[in-house]
Amino acid sequence: MNDAVTTLDELTAWLLDRAKSNPNEIGAASVEYLQAFGYVAYAYMWALMAKAAFGKEAQDDFYASKMGTARFYFARLLPRIHSLSASVKAGSESLFLLDAAQF
């Protein structure tokens, strides 16, 4: 979780810095940035649910399923923020190589 928050913080700073000299960066990064933000927000919610379920898994299948799903989220879904970060950092240039008539 800490790694994900750090990645998002660094990505935010990078994007704001790049946008100072190229306003196209904001629009070009918007989808991937918001997806990364969403993954981190969901990670926070899963961390809260896992905290509530921790130690209760043996007593109730509901809590066991929450812990299992949280583990899945952190192991398989949250790491996607790294590829989203790389996509944002690829910049806006490739989006603007073609002019509108070429579409």
Stockholm file with secondary structure:
# STOCKHOLM 1.0

chainA/1-103         MNDAVTTLDELTAWLLDRAKSNPNEIGAASVEYLQAFGYVAYAYMWALMAKAAFGKEAQDDFYASKMGTARFYFARLLPRIHSLSASVKAGSESLFLLDAAQF
#=GR chainA/1-103 SS CHHHHHHHHHHHHHHHHHHHHCTHHHHHHHHHHHHHHHHHHHHHHHHHHHHHHTTCTTTCHHHHHHHHHHHHIIIIITTHHHHHHHHHHTCSGGGGSSCGGGC
#=GC SS_cons         CHHHHHHHHHHHHHHHHHHHHCTHHHHHHHHHHHHHHHHHHHHHHHHHHHHHHTTCTTTCHHHHHHHHHHHHIIIIITTHHHHHHHHHHTCSGGGGSSCGGGC
//
